[in-house]
Amino acid sequence: MPATAPLPDASARMTTLRLGPRTAAIRLALERVRGDAAIADLMFLEAWEASPTPEVSAVLRVAQIRRANRALADAVRGELAERKHSR
């Protein structure tokens, strides 16, 4: 039986949805971080705030990121809400 590649989880899909940050808060945060994991977390946070999913792994991951970066999460959420209302 041939091996199949595993399907990407929600976090991998959401992280790859965007090629660059859409909020000023994330752009500023990216200037201060080093390492692929930190960058992926920031991009994931922004992608999830823009389009949340009910998948348990995604919800748990975003909860951890929010807990570690409350002000950043609030700023991202505020920027995205402002854009949504200005349309």
Secondary structure, 3 states (H helix, E strand, C coil): CCCCCCCCCHHHHHHHHCCCCCCHHHHHHHHHCCCHHHHHHHHHHHHHHHCCCCCHHHHHHHHHHHHHCHHHHHHHHHHHHHHHHHC
